[in-house]
Amino acid sequence: MELKYTVQNYDWGMKGTTSSVARLLKGSDPAAHVDEEKTYSELWMGTHPNGPSFVKATGESLGEFIGANKEVLGDPVRESFGDDLPFLFKVLSVRKALSLQAHPDKARAESLHKLHPDIYKDPNHKPEMPIALTPFEALCGFRPVPEIQNFLKKIPELCAVIGQGTVEDFISSGETDPKPHLQKCLQGLLTHNADSTAHELKKFIDRLSEMSEPGREELNARIMEKLHADYPGDVGCFGLYFFNFITLQPGEALYLGANEPHAYISGDCMEIMSCSDNVVRAGLTPKLKDVDTLVEMLTYNCEAAELKRFKPVKEDDYSEVFRPPIKDFAVSKIELPPGTPSYALPPRNSAGILIIIEGSVEVNSQVYCPGSVLFIKANEQLSLNIRTKDGRTLMFEGFANV
């Protein structure tokens, strides 16, 4: 069953046909107009009310279809989540960094929703997983303590914003129980006077421009300059020196559980998440910042960037599955080499959503091109005839991890 999806045009998205989102939209609908000056940031597949998908043949929303045909979800999904799809599947095209943020766990989400329903609009948690389509840059989790301490020793402008006494206490503490020290550092950083922070950032950016290449590389100058160009004077730019910077290669993934600090910086990715919109922000954004909540809720789990990559499990000769430690979602990456005549998707005990990224396939005499999205009922085996003339066929399927 083919779906028509919603495209979002947030300011941070890539413009025109530089965006994978725009190219997929055009691939699935040749009549669609792509404005080269407009941003195409996200493609949403699912039942979330802010961007619902629709059944292409009938025009009814996917949520309405599921409501009238609840059995398509599969019994394990209904037992765990009720009569709705528990995940939201997306394609992202990131030109400009997204906010420095974290997502609350279920208990905190319920509490925040109760206290501030106008800001935190649902009581659900929001774990998420990006899988790179192109080289994809992000900040994810706290750096190892010695790395953070080393940056503090070399960036006096950052120390001036945090507070020298707080920095010295953290550096002298070594690596023992970093949480209270990191909390004080972040609290000092994120609550410092905005004009003073902008002044120190400008001093640091000017100093970076005068450095030799080895010194610039040691301080991640390219990323710092990009963040500052995207958000001049924003305190979130300094987050680079607390959080791991990582570049995912195509097919690599991160799993971002509850209370894990992160920010996407650039590139295209698939993304799957729980069906929620709860975000606690602290920087790199013009939106509301909830610093006290963020500082209190973060994991403060300090580990190397390489440990953040989330590994898939091979399912068959052509597919691998990313299964995080939650029931809400999993993703299968299916890559068929040139000349593959056909492929049968394994049946799932959950309803699924399949998107074609590269190549074309035929199902029941209907040919689907890049950007086409199919809804798959639980326990249904879908047989695909491959119609790709040149190159590989690349697809991703999102489903509940039940």
C-alpha positions as YAML, in Angstrom:
chain: A
units: angstrom
residues:
- id: 1
  name: MET
  ca: [0.00, 0.00, 0.00]
- id: 2
  name: GLU
  ca: [1.73, 3.18, -1.18]
- id: 3
  name: LEU
  ca: [1.84, 6.19, 1.14]
- id: 4
  name: LYS
  ca: [1.96, 9.90, 0.46]
- id: 5
  name: TYR
  ca: [4.17, 11.56, 3.07]
- id: 6
  name: THR
  ca: [4.64, 15.00, 4.59]
- id: 7
  name: VAL
  ca: [7.72, 17.15, 3.81]
- id: 8
  name: GLN
  ca: [8.89, 19.71, 6.38]
- id: 9
  name: ASN
  ca: [10.71, 22.90, 5.37]
- id: 10
  name: TYR
  ca: [12.56, 23.95, 8.52]
- id: 11
  name: ASP
  ca: [15.24, 26.63, 8.22]
- id: 12
  name: TRP
  ca: [18.13, 24.22, 8.92]
- id: 13
  name: GLY
  ca: [17.37, 22.01, 5.90]
- id: 14
  name: MET
  ca: [19.29, 21.76, 2.64]
- id: 15
  name: LYS
  ca: [18.05, 23.85, -0.25]
- id: 16
  name: GLY
  ca: [16.43, 22.62, -3.45]
- id: 17
  name: THR
  ca: [17.83, 19.52, -5.11]
- id: 18
  name: THR
  ca: [20.93, 19.54, -2.88]
- id: 19
  name: SER
  ca: [18.51, 17.95, -0.38]
- id: 20
  name: SER
  ca: [17.90, 14.19, -0.39]
- id: 21
  name: VAL
  ca: [14.40, 14.97, 0.87]
- id: 22
  name: ALA
  ca: [13.67, 17.08, -2.22]
- id: 23
  name: ARG
  ca: [15.18, 14.52, -4.60]
- id: 24
  name: LEU
  ca: [13.13, 11.71, -3.07]
- id: 25
  name: LEU
  ca: [9.98, 13.84, -3.28]
- id: 26
  name: LYS
  ca: [10.66, 14.47, -6.97]
- id: 27
  name: GLY
  ca: [11.49, 10.79, -7.57]
- id: 28
  name: SER
  ca: [8.19, 9.60, -6.16]
- id: 29
  name: ASP
  ca: [6.17, 12.36, -7.83]
- id: 30
  name: PRO
  ca: [7.68, 13.76, -11.07]
- id: 31
  name: ALA
  ca: [5.00, 16.50, -11.03]
- id: 32
  name: ALA
  ca: [6.22, 17.83, -7.66]
- id: 33
  name: HIS
  ca: [7.83, 21.27, -7.88]
- id: 34
  name: VAL
  ca: [11.18, 21.70, -6.13]
- id: 35
  name: ASP
  ca: [12.12, 25.33, -5.42]
- id: 36
  name: GLU
  ca: [15.92, 25.68, -5.42]
- id: 37
  name: GLU
  ca: [15.72, 28.52, -2.88]
- id: 38
  name: LYS
  ca: [13.49, 26.61, -0.45]
- id: 39
  name: THR
  ca: [14.71, 24.34, 2.32]
- id: 40
  name: TYR
  ca: [13.68, 20.66, 2.34]
- id: 41
  name: SER
  ca: [14.64, 19.37, 5.75]
- id: 42
  name: GLU
  ca: [12.53, 16.34, 6.73]
- id: 43
  name: LEU
  ca: [10.36, 13.68, 5.12]
- id: 44
  name: TRP
  ca: [7.92, 12.18, 7.66]
- id: 45
  name: MET
  ca: [6.44, 8.67, 7.41]
- id: 46
  name: GLY
  ca: [3.92, 7.63, 10.04]
- id: 47
  name: THR
  ca: [0.88, 8.81, 11.96]
- id: 48
  name: HIS
  ca: [2.27, 11.75, 13.97]
- id: 49
  name: PRO
  ca: [-0.35, 14.55, 13.85]
- id: 50
  name: ASN
  ca: [2.26, 17.19, 12.93]
- id: 51
  name: GLY
  ca: [3.04, 15.38, 9.66]
- id: 52
  name: PRO
  ca: [0.75, 12.42, 8.96]
- id: 53
  name: SER
  ca: [1.10, 10.10, 5.98]
- id: 54
  name: PHE
  ca: [-1.84, 9.30, 3.73]
- id: 55
  name: VAL
  ca: [-2.87, 6.23, 1.74]
- id: 56
  name: LYS
  ca: [-2.18, 7.29, -1.83]
- id: 57
  name: ALA
  ca: [-5.04, 5.29, -3.37]
- id: 58
  name: THR
  ca: [-7.81, 6.52, -1.05]
- id: 59
  name: GLY
  ca: [-6.62, 9.80, 0.46]
- id: 60
  name: GLU
  ca: [-7.37, 8.66, 4.02]
- id: 61
  name: SER
  ca: [-4.70, 9.24, 6.63]
- id: 62
  name: LEU
  ca: [-2.58, 6.28, 7.69]
- id: 63
  name: GLY
  ca: [-3.91, 6.78, 11.22]
- id: 64
  name: GLU
  ca: [-7.49, 6.50, 9.97]
- id: 65
  name: PHE
  ca: [-6.64, 3.36, 7.99]
- id: 66
  name: ILE
  ca: [-5.01, 1.73, 11.03]
- id: 67
  name: GLY
  ca: [-7.93, 2.76, 13.22]
- id: 68
  name: ALA
  ca: [-10.33, 0.94, 10.91]
- id: 69
  name: ASN
  ca: [-7.99, -2.06, 10.41]
- id: 70
  name: LYS
  ca: [-6.22, -2.49, 13.74]
- id: 71
  name: GLU
  ca: [-5.08, -6.02, 12.94]
- id: 72
  name: VAL
  ca: [-2.55, -4.67, 10.42]
- id: 73
  name: LEU
  ca: [-0.35, -3.52, 13.35]
- id: 74
  name: GLY
  ca: [0.23, -7.06, 14.64]
- id: 75
  name: ASP
  ca: [-0.77, -8.41, 18.04]
- id: 76
  name: PRO
  ca: [2.59, -7.71, 19.80]
- id: 77
  name: VAL
  ca: [2.43, -4.04, 18.75]
- id: 78
  name: ARG
  ca: [-1.14, -3.66, 19.99]
- id: 79
  name: GLU
  ca: [-0.28, -5.35, 23.29]
- id: 80
  name: SER
  ca: [2.69, -3.04, 23.89]
- id: 81
  name: PHE
  ca: [1.50, 0.25, 22.39]
- id: 82
  name: GLY
  ca: [-2.23, 0.15, 21.75]
- id: 83
  name: ASP
  ca: [-3.81, 0.75, 18.37]
- id: 84
  name: ASP
  ca: [-1.29, 3.09, 16.76]
- id: 85
  name: LEU
  ca: [2.11, 2.94, 15.12]
- id: 86
  name: PRO
  ca: [4.71, 3.45, 17.90]
- id: 87
  name: PHE
  ca: [7.40, 5.01, 15.69]
- id: 88
  name: LEU
  ca: [7.98, 7.91, 13.32]
- id: 89
  name: PHE
  ca: [10.27, 7.25, 10.33]
- id: 90
  name: LYS
  ca: [12.09, 10.14, 8.63]
- id: 91
  name: VAL
  ca: [14.66, 11.25, 6.08]
- id: 92
  name: LEU
  ca: [16.70, 14.32, 7.18]
- id: 93
  name: SER
  ca: [18.81, 16.68, 5.07]
- id: 94
  name: VAL
  ca: [20.82, 18.90, 7.43]
- id: 95
  name: ARG
  ca: [22.55, 22.06, 6.15]
- id: 96
  name: LYS
  ca: [22.64, 24.02, 9.39]
- id: 97
  name: ALA
  ca: [23.17, 22.50, 12.85]
- id: 98
  name: LEU
  ca: [20.11, 21.40, 14.81]
- id: 99
  name: SER
  ca: [19.75, 22.41, 18.44]
- id: 100
  name: LEU
  ca: [21.91, 21.03, 21.23]
- id: 101
  name: GLN
  ca: [19.33, 18.87, 22.96]
- id: 102
  name: ALA
  ca: [18.30, 15.73, 24.80]
- id: 103
  name: HIS
  ca: [15.04, 13.80, 25.05]
- id: 104
  name: PRO
  ca: [13.50, 12.89, 28.43]
- id: 105
  name: ASP
  ca: [12.86, 9.37, 29.63]
- id: 106
  name: LYS
  ca: [9.26, 8.19, 30.00]
- id: 107
  name: ALA
  ca: [8.82, 9.22, 33.65]
- id: 108
  name: ARG
  ca: [10.30, 12.68, 33.08]
- id: 109
  name: ALA
  ca: [8.31, 13.13, 29.87]
- id: 110
  name: GLU
  ca: [5.11, 12.45, 31.81]
- id: 111
  name: SER
  ca: [6.14, 14.92, 34.53]
- id: 112
  name: LEU
  ca: [7.16, 17.66, 32.06]
- id: 113
  name: HIS
  ca: [3.95, 17.21, 30.08]
- id: 114
  name: LYS
  ca: [1.90, 17.56, 33.24]
- id: 115
  name: LEU
  ca: [3.78, 20.69, 34.38]
- id: 116
  name: HIS
  ca: [4.23, 22.40, 31.00]
- id: 117
  name: PRO
  ca: [1.77, 20.91, 28.45]
- id: 118
  name: ASP
  ca: [2.21, 23.94, 26.18]
- id: 119
  name: ILE
  ca: [5.95, 23.17, 25.82]
- id: 120
  name: TYR
  ca: [6.14, 19.37, 26.28]
- id: 121
  name: LYS
  ca: [3.09, 18.36, 24.32]
- id: 122
  name: ASP
  ca: [2.91, 14.62, 24.97]
- id: 123
  name: PRO
  ca: [3.87, 12.27, 27.83]
- id: 124
  name: ASN
  ca: [6.03, 9.93, 25.73]
- id: 125
  name: HIS
  ca: [9.79, 9.42, 25.65]
- id: 126
  name: LYS
  ca: [11.70, 9.98, 22.40]
- id: 127
  name: PRO
  ca: [14.69, 7.70, 21.83]
- id: 128
  name: GLU
  ca: [15.92, 7.98, 18.25]
- id: 129
  name: MET
  ca: [18.37, 6.52, 15.77]
- id: 130
  name: PRO
  ca: [20.01, 8.25, 12.77]
- id: 131
  name: ILE
  ca: [21.49, 6.05, 10.01]
- id: 132
  name: ALA
  ca: [23.75, 7.97, 7.62]
- id: 133
  name: LEU
  ca: [22.91, 8.23, 3.90]
- id: 134
  name: THR
  ca: [25.87, 10.55, 3.25]
- id: 135
  name: PRO
  ca: [28.77, 11.43, 5.58]
- id: 136
  name: PHE
  ca: [26.82, 12.69, 8.57]
- id: 137
  name: GLU
  ca: [28.32, 14.91, 11.29]
- id: 138
  name: ALA
  ca: [26.93, 15.04, 14.83]
- id: 139
  name: LEU
  ca: [27.67, 15.71, 18.47]
- id: 140
  name: CYS
  ca: [26.77, 12.75, 20.69]
- id: 141
  name: GLY
  ca: [27.32, 12.08, 24.40]
- id: 142
  name: PHE
  ca: [30.00, 13.43, 26.72]
- id: 143
  name: ARG
  ca: [33.64, 13.16, 25.70]
- id: 144
  name: PRO
  ca: [36.06, 11.22, 27.92]
- id: 145
  name: VAL
  ca: [36.95, 13.36, 30.95]
- id: 146
  name: PRO
  ca: [40.64, 13.89, 29.97]
- id: 147
  name: GLU
  ca: [39.55, 15.26, 26.57]
- id: 148
  name: ILE
  ca: [37.22, 17.82, 28.18]
- id: 149
  name: GLN
  ca: [39.87, 18.82, 30.72]
- id: 150
  name: ASN
  ca: [42.44, 19.23, 27.94]
- id: 151
  name: PHE
  ca: [40.15, 21.57, 26.01]
- id: 152
  name: LEU
  ca: [39.52, 23.64, 29.15]
- id: 153
  name: LYS
  ca: [43.27, 24.06, 29.61]
- id: 154
  name: LYS
  ca: [43.68, 25.31, 26.03]
- id: 155
  name: ILE
  ca: [40.59, 27.53, 25.61]
- id: 156
  name: PRO
  ca: [40.68, 30.44, 28.09]
- id: 157
  name: GLU
  ca: [37.62, 31.98, 26.43]
- id: 158
  name: LEU
  ca: [35.58, 28.91, 27.38]
- id: 159
  name: CYS
  ca: [36.89, 29.03, 30.95]
- id: 160
  name: ALA
  ca: [35.93, 32.71, 31.22]
- id: 161
  name: VAL
  ca: [32.32, 31.81, 30.38]
- id: 162
  name: ILE
  ca: [32.11, 28.80, 32.72]
- id: 163
  name: GLY
  ca: [33.94, 30.48, 35.62]
- id: 164
  name: GLN
  ca: [37.60, 29.93, 36.43]
- id: 165
  name: GLY
  ca: [37.00, 28.43, 39.88]
- id: 166
  name: THR
  ca: [34.55, 25.85, 38.51]
- id: 167
  name: VAL
  ca: [37.03, 24.89, 35.77]
- id: 168
  name: GLU
  ca: [39.95, 24.55, 38.20]
- id: 169
  name: ASP
  ca: [37.88, 22.32, 40.49]
- id: 170
  name: PHE
  ca: [37.03, 20.05, 37.56]
- id: 171
  name: ILE
  ca: [40.61, 19.85, 36.26]
- id: 172
  name: SER
  ca: [42.05, 19.11, 39.72]
- id: 173
  name: SER
  ca: [39.45, 16.38, 40.34]
- id: 174
  name: GLY
  ca: [41.04, 14.04, 37.81]
- id: 175
  name: GLU
  ca: [38.55, 11.48, 36.50]
- id: 176
  name: THR
  ca: [36.77, 10.62, 39.75]
- id: 177
  name: ASP
  ca: [32.95, 10.98, 39.61]
- id: 178
  name: PRO
  ca: [32.79, 13.63, 36.87]
- id: 179
  name: LYS
  ca: [29.01, 14.20, 37.09]
- id: 180
  name: PRO
  ca: [28.91, 16.96, 39.76]
- id: 181
  name: HIS
  ca: [31.80, 18.82, 38.10]
- id: 182
  name: LEU
  ca: [30.30, 18.55, 34.63]
- id: 183
  name: GLN
  ca: [26.92, 19.71, 35.95]
- id: 184
  name: LYS
  ca: [28.54, 22.81, 37.48]
- id: 185
  name: CYS
  ca: [30.49, 23.49, 34.27]
- id: 186
  name: LEU
  ca: [27.38, 23.22, 32.10]
- id: 187
  name: GLN
  ca: [25.30, 25.27, 34.52]
- id: 188
  name: GLY
  ca: [27.95, 28.01, 34.45]
- id: 189
  name: LEU
  ca: [28.32, 27.83, 30.69]
- id: 190
  name: LEU
  ca: [24.63, 27.83, 29.80]
- id: 191
  name: THR
  ca: [23.55, 30.52, 32.28]
- id: 192
  name: HIS
  ca: [26.38, 32.97, 31.61]
- id: 193
  name: ASN
  ca: [25.46, 36.45, 30.38]
- id: 194
  name: ALA
  ca: [24.62, 36.17, 26.66]
- id: 195
  name: ASP
  ca: [26.52, 39.30, 25.58]
- id: 196
  name: SER
  ca: [29.63, 38.23, 27.47]
- id: 197
  name: THR
  ca: [29.38, 34.72, 25.95]
- id: 198
  name: ALA
  ca: [29.09, 36.19, 22.44]
- id: 199
  name: HIS
  ca: [32.15, 38.38, 23.14]
- id: 200
  name: GLU
  ca: [34.25, 35.41, 24.28]
- id: 201
  name: LEU
  ca: [33.11, 33.34, 21.29]
- id: 202
  name: LYS
  ca: [34.15, 36.11, 18.91]
- id: 203
  name: LYS
  ca: [37.56, 36.35, 20.60]
- id: 204
  name: PHE
  ca: [37.99, 32.59, 20.23]
- id: 205
  name: ILE
  ca: [36.90, 32.54, 16.58]
- id: 206
  name: ASP
  ca: [39.37, 35.34, 15.80]
- id: 207
  name: ARG
  ca: [42.13, 33.41, 17.59]
- id: 208
  name: LEU
  ca: [41.35, 30.23, 15.66]
- id: 209
  name: SER
  ca: [41.69, 32.10, 12.35]
- id: 210
  name: GLU
  ca: [45.28, 33.03, 13.23]
- id: 211
  name: MET
  ca: [46.37, 29.54, 14.30]
- id: 212
  name: SER
  ca: [48.55, 27.10, 12.36]
- id: 213
  name: GLU
  ca: [46.78, 24.07, 10.90]
- id: 214
  name: PRO
  ca: [47.90, 21.59, 13.62]
- id: 215
  name: GLY
  ca: [46.56, 23.89, 16.33]
- id: 216
  name: ARG
  ca: [43.31, 24.44, 14.45]
- id: 217
  name: GLU
  ca: [42.84, 20.72, 13.96]
- id: 218
  name: GLU
  ca: [43.44, 20.00, 17.65]
- id: 219
  name: LEU
  ca: [40.63, 22.42, 18.56]
- id: 220
  name: ASN
  ca: [38.20, 21.22, 15.85]
- id: 221
  name: ALA
  ca: [38.33, 24.69, 14.27]
- id: 222
  name: ARG
  ca: [36.36, 23.77, 11.12]
- id: 223
  name: ILE
  ca: [33.37, 22.54, 13.12]
- id: 224
  name: MET
  ca: [33.56, 25.42, 15.60]
- id: 225
  name: GLU
  ca: [33.58, 27.95, 12.75]
- id: 226
  name: LYS
  ca: [30.60, 26.23, 11.11]
- id: 227
  name: LEU
  ca: [28.59, 26.25, 14.34]
- id: 228
  name: HIS
  ca: [29.40, 29.92, 14.92]
- id: 229
  name: ALA
  ca: [28.50, 30.81, 11.33]
- id: 230
  name: ASP
  ca: [25.17, 28.99, 11.76]
- id: 231
  name: TYR
  ca: [24.45, 30.51, 15.21]
- id: 232
  name: PRO
  ca: [26.70, 33.56, 15.86]
- id: 233
  name: GLY
  ca: [27.25, 34.19, 19.55]
- id: 234
  name: ASP
  ca: [25.23, 31.13, 20.65]
- id: 235
  name: VAL
  ca: [26.55, 29.45, 23.80]
- id: 236
  name: GLY
  ca: [25.79, 26.05, 22.22]
- id: 237
  name: CYS
  ca: [28.87, 26.47, 20.01]
- id: 238
  name: PHE
  ca: [31.03, 25.73, 23.05]
- id: 239
  name: GLY
  ca: [29.21, 22.39, 23.42]
- id: 240
  name: LEU
  ca: [31.72, 21.02, 20.89]
- id: 241
  name: TYR
  ca: [34.28, 20.79, 23.69]
- id: 242
  name: PHE
  ca: [32.05, 18.78, 26.03]
- id: 243
  name: PHE
  ca: [30.37, 16.41, 23.57]
- id: 244
  name: ASN
  ca: [31.88, 13.89, 21.15]
- id: 245
  name: PHE
  ca: [32.14, 15.00, 17.54]
- id: 246
  name: ILE
  ca: [31.56, 12.06, 15.19]
- id: 247
  name: THR
  ca: [31.23, 11.59, 11.43]
- id: 248
  name: LEU
  ca: [29.08, 8.63, 10.44]
- id: 249
  name: GLN
  ca: [29.83, 7.07, 7.05]
- id: 250
  name: PRO
  ca: [26.87, 5.89, 4.92]
- id: 251
  name: GLY
  ca: [25.20, 2.93, 6.62]
- id: 252
  name: GLU
  ca: [26.57, 3.73, 10.09]
- id: 253
  name: ALA
  ca: [24.21, 4.60, 12.95]
- id: 254
  name: LEU
  ca: [23.93, 6.17, 16.40]
- id: 255
  name: TYR
  ca: [21.42, 5.18, 19.05]
- id: 256
  name: LEU
  ca: [20.36, 8.13, 21.17]
- id: 257
  name: GLY
  ca: [18.62, 6.93, 24.30]
- id: 258
  name: ALA
  ca: [16.90, 9.03, 26.94]
- id: 259
  name: ASN
  ca: [18.85, 11.96, 28.43]
- id: 260
  name: GLU
  ca: [21.72, 11.62, 25.93]
- id: 261
  name: PRO
  ca: [22.99, 15.05, 24.76]
- id: 262
  name: HIS
  ca: [23.33, 15.43, 20.99]
- id: 263
  name: ALA
  ca: [23.14, 17.76, 18.01]
- id: 264
  name: TYR
  ca: [23.10, 16.99, 14.28]
- id: 265
  name: ILE
  ca: [25.51, 19.21, 12.34]
- id: 266
  name: SER
  ca: [25.39, 18.29, 8.63]
- id: 267
  name: GLY
  ca: [24.54, 15.57, 6.11]
- id: 268
  name: ASP
  ca: [21.65, 13.30, 5.12]
- id: 269
  name: CYS
  ca: [20.29, 10.43, 7.19]
- id: 270
  name: MET
  ca: [17.42, 8.08, 7.80]
- id: 271
  name: GLU
  ca: [16.02, 8.63, 11.28]
- id: 272
  name: ILE
  ca: [13.56, 6.62, 13.33]
- id: 273
  name: MET
  ca: [12.18, 7.60, 16.72]
- id: 274
  name: SER
  ca: [9.35, 7.02, 19.15]
- id: 275
  name: CYS
  ca: [6.21, 8.85, 18.16]
- id: 276
  name: SER
  ca: [6.84, 11.95, 20.28]
- id: 277
  name: ASP
  ca: [7.97, 15.55, 19.91]
- id: 278
  name: ASN
  ca: [9.55, 16.07, 23.35]
- id: 279
  name: VAL
  ca: [12.84, 17.97, 23.13]
- id: 280
  name: VAL
  ca: [14.77, 19.76, 25.90]
- id: 281
  name: ARG
  ca: [17.06, 22.35, 24.28]
- id: 282
  name: ALA
  ca: [20.03, 24.34, 25.57]
- id: 283
  name: GLY
  ca: [21.76, 25.90, 22.57]
- id: 284
  name: LEU
  ca: [22.21, 26.24, 18.79]
- id: 285
  name: THR
  ca: [18.60, 27.32, 18.48]
- id: 286
  name: PRO
  ca: [16.33, 30.37, 18.51]
- id: 287
  name: LYS
  ca: [13.72, 28.19, 20.28]
- id: 288
  name: LEU
  ca: [13.01, 27.99, 24.02]
- id: 289
  name: LYS
  ca: [15.96, 26.78, 26.10]
- id: 290
  name: ASP
  ca: [15.22, 24.85, 29.29]
- id: 291
  name: VAL
  ca: [18.70, 24.86, 30.81]
- id: 292
  name: ASP
  ca: [17.82, 23.75, 34.35]
- id: 293
  name: THR
  ca: [15.89, 20.69, 33.13]
- id: 294
  name: LEU
  ca: [18.64, 19.72, 30.67]
- id: 295
  name: VAL
  ca: [21.52, 20.07, 33.15]
- id: 296
  name: GLU
  ca: [19.63, 18.00, 35.72]
- id: 297
  name: MET
  ca: [18.55, 15.20, 33.35]
- id: 298
  name: LEU
  ca: [21.67, 14.43, 31.28]
- id: 299
  name: THR
  ca: [23.44, 11.06, 31.49]
- id: 300
  name: TYR
  ca: [26.97, 12.41, 32.17]
- id: 301
  name: ASN
  ca: [28.26, 9.13, 30.75]
- id: 302
  name: CYS
  ca: [31.74, 10.00, 29.45]
- id: 303
  name: GLU
  ca: [33.09, 7.67, 26.75]
- id: 304
  name: ALA
  ca: [34.99, 7.74, 23.46]
- id: 305
  name: ALA
  ca: [33.22, 8.76, 20.26]
- id: 306
  name: GLU
  ca: [33.85, 5.39, 18.60]
- id: 307
  name: LEU
  ca: [31.78, 3.64, 21.27]
- id: 308
  name: LYS
  ca: [28.75, 5.65, 20.18]
- id: 309
  name: ARG
  ca: [28.40, 3.85, 16.83]
- id: 310
  name: PHE
  ca: [25.48, 1.41, 16.99]
- id: 311
  name: LYS
  ca: [26.15, -1.85, 15.19]
- id: 312
  name: PRO
  ca: [23.57, -3.77, 13.12]
- id: 313
  name: VAL
  ca: [23.05, -7.53, 13.01]
- id: 314
  name: LYS
  ca: [23.16, -9.31, 9.64]
- id: 315
  name: GLU
  ca: [19.73, -10.72, 8.74]
- id: 316
  name: ASP
  ca: [20.39, -12.29, 5.33]
- id: 317
  name: ASP
  ca: [22.77, -11.80, 2.39]
- id: 318
  name: TYR
  ca: [21.34, -8.37, 1.61]
- id: 319
  name: SER
  ca: [19.92, -6.94, 4.82]
- id: 320
  name: GLU
  ca: [21.08, -5.93, 8.28]
- id: 321
  name: VAL
  ca: [18.92, -4.86, 11.20]
- id: 322
  name: PHE
  ca: [19.55, -2.16, 13.79]
- id: 323
  name: ARG
  ca: [17.77, -3.29, 17.00]
- id: 324
  name: PRO
  ca: [18.11, -0.84, 19.90]
- id: 325
  name: PRO
  ca: [17.31, -1.89, 23.50]
- id: 326
  name: ILE
  ca: [13.70, -0.65, 23.32]
- id: 327
  name: LYS
  ca: [10.46, -1.98, 21.82]
- id: 328
  name: ASP
  ca: [9.48, 1.20, 19.98]
- id: 329
  name: PHE
  ca: [11.44, 0.69, 16.76]
- id: 330
  name: ALA
  ca: [14.03, -1.15, 14.69]
- id: 331
  name: VAL
  ca: [15.33, -0.54, 11.16]
- id: 332
  name: SER
  ca: [16.36, -2.91, 8.39]
- id: 333
  name: LYS
  ca: [18.84, -1.64, 5.78]
- id: 334
  name: ILE
  ca: [18.43, -3.57, 2.52]
- id: 335
  name: GLU
  ca: [21.11, -3.20, -0.15]
- id: 336
  name: LEU
  ca: [20.81, -5.26, -3.35]
- id: 337
  name: PRO
  ca: [23.79, -5.36, -5.75]
- id: 338
  name: PRO
  ca: [23.38, -4.75, -9.52]
- id: 339
  name: GLY
  ca: [21.82, -7.72, -11.28]
- id: 340
  name: THR
  ca: [19.77, -8.97, -8.31]
- id: 341
  name: PRO
  ca: [16.52, -10.20, -9.91]
- id: 342
  name: SER
  ca: [14.25, -10.25, -6.86]
- id: 343
  name: TYR
  ca: [14.06, -10.02, -3.10]
- id: 344
  name: ALA
  ca: [11.50, -11.16, -0.52]
- id: 345
  name: LEU
  ca: [11.22, -8.98, 2.56]
- id: 346
  name: PRO
  ca: [11.09, -11.14, 5.71]
- id: 347
  name: PRO
  ca: [7.64, -11.05, 7.32]
- id: 348
  name: ARG
  ca: [7.54, -9.10, 10.61]
- id: 349
  name: ASN
  ca: [5.27, -9.40, 13.63]
- id: 350
  name: SER
  ca: [4.87, -5.62, 13.34]
- id: 351
  name: ALA
  ca: [3.52, -3.33, 10.68]
- id: 352
  name: GLY
  ca: [6.35, -1.70, 8.74]
- id: 353
  name: ILE
  ca: [7.14, 1.24, 6.48]
- id: 354
  name: LEU
  ca: [9.51, 0.72, 3.54]
- id: 355
  name: ILE
  ca: [11.19, 3.58, 1.65]
- id: 356
  name: ILE
  ca: [13.18, 3.20, -1.57]
- id: 357
  name: ILE
  ca: [16.28, 5.41, -1.55]
- id: 358
  name: GLU
  ca: [18.03, 4.16, -4.72]
- id: 359
  name: GLY
  ca: [16.84, 1.98, -7.59]
- id: 360
  name: SER
  ca: [13.33, 0.82, -8.42]
- id: 361
  name: VAL
  ca: [11.22, -2.23, -7.62]
- id: 362
  name: GLU
  ca: [8.04, -3.82, -8.92]
- id: 363
  name: VAL
  ca: [5.26, -5.10, -6.66]
- id: 364
  name: ASN
  ca: [2.08, -6.58, -8.17]
- id: 365
  name: SER
  ca: [2.86, -5.06, -11.60]
- id: 366
  name: GLN
  ca: [3.36, -1.59, -10.09]
- id: 367
  name: VAL
  ca: [6.85, -0.02, -10.36]
- id: 368
  name: TYR
  ca: [8.06, 2.10, -7.45]
- id: 369
  name: CYS
  ca: [10.94, 4.58, -7.86]
- id: 370
  name: PRO
  ca: [13.29, 6.35, -5.38]
- id: 371
  name: GLY
  ca: [11.18, 8.22, -2.84]
- id: 372
  name: SER
  ca: [8.31, 5.73, -2.97]
- id: 373
  name: VAL
  ca: [7.03, 4.61, 0.44]
- id: 374
  name: LEU
  ca: [5.05, 1.43, 1.12]
- id: 375
  name: PHE
  ca: [3.10, 0.41, 4.21]
- id: 376
  name: ILE
  ca: [3.47, -3.31, 5.00]
- id: 377
  name: LYS
  ca: [0.98, -5.14, 7.20]
- id: 378
  name: ALA
  ca: [2.22, -7.32, 10.05]
- id: 379
  name: ASN
  ca: [3.07, -10.93, 9.04]
- id: 380
  name: GLU
  ca: [2.92, -10.05, 5.33]
- id: 381
  name: GLN
  ca: [5.76, -11.23, 3.08]
- id: 382
  name: LEU
  ca: [6.42, -8.72, 0.31]
- id: 383
  name: SER
  ca: [8.06, -10.03, -2.87]
- id: 384
  name: LEU
  ca: [9.94, -7.44, -4.91]
- id: 385
  name: ASN
  ca: [11.03, -7.74, -8.53]
- id: 386
  name: ILE
  ca: [14.06, -5.50, -8.95]
- id: 387
  name: ARG
  ca: [13.81, -3.08, -11.89]
- id: 388
  name: THR
  ca: [17.02, -1.11, -11.25]
- id: 389
  name: LYS
  ca: [18.89, -0.79, -14.55]
- id: 390
  name: ASP
  ca: [22.24, 0.45, -13.22]
- id: 391
  name: GLY
  ca: [23.72, 0.42, -9.74]
- id: 392
  name: ARG
  ca: [22.42, -0.88, -6.46]
- id: 393
  name: THR
  ca: [18.96, -0.88, -4.93]
- id: 394
  name: LEU
  ca: [18.89, 0.66, -1.44]
- id: 395
  name: MET
  ca: [15.85, 0.51, 0.86]
- id: 396
  name: PHE
  ca: [15.12, 0.96, 4.56]
- id: 397
  name: GLU
  ca: [12.27, -0.60, 6.51]
- id: 398
  name: GLY
  ca: [11.12, 0.71, 9.88]
- id: 399
  name: PHE
  ca: [9.07, -1.47, 12.25]
- id: 400
  name: ALA
  ca: [8.41, -2.02, 15.96]
- id: 401
  name: ASN
  ca: [11.05, -4.01, 17.84]
- id: 402
  name: VAL
  ca: [8.55, -6.41, 19.48]
...
